[in-house]
Amino acid sequence: HANDVQVPMKDVRYRLYLDGREVFRGLRSAEATLQTFGSQEVVLPVAVPASEIRASGPVAYRLEGTLVYQQPGALAETLFDAKLIEPSVDFVLAGTIDLGSTPTGQAPGLLPGEG
C-alpha cells in the first residue's frame, strides 16, 4: 500500500533469533520519516554473544519486530502523544548467515532472502 503523505517513523522493537533461540532484543528510535510514495532504510544494530558465534558454517537467523509510526494529522498526533493510539507494522527477515567468517566487530547486513 503506497503512502500518499509523509509518515514519521517513531520506534522499532525487534528480536534476533539464531537457530530458533533469541540472542538479542532491542528498542531503537527509527529516526526517520517515510517520504511520500517512498521507501526508507532503517539500520537496526544487534549484538551477538560470542558464545553464539560458530567457528564455521552458516546459521539460520530470524529478525522480527514492530515499527511504530505516527499517522499524519493534528488529531492523530494528539492521540499518539496521549498514547491512545499506536499504529504499527510488523516485519520479519529470515535466512542464513555465516558469523564465523565475519571479522570481529564488523557485522554483515541481513537482507531478506539473503543466504
Secondary structure, 3 states (H helix, E strand, C coil): CCCCCCEEEEEEEEEEEECCEEEEEEEEEEEEEECCCCCCCCCCCCCCCHHHCCCCCCEEEEEEEEEEECCCCHHHHHHHHCCCCCCEEEEEEEEEECHHHCCCCCCCCCCCCCC
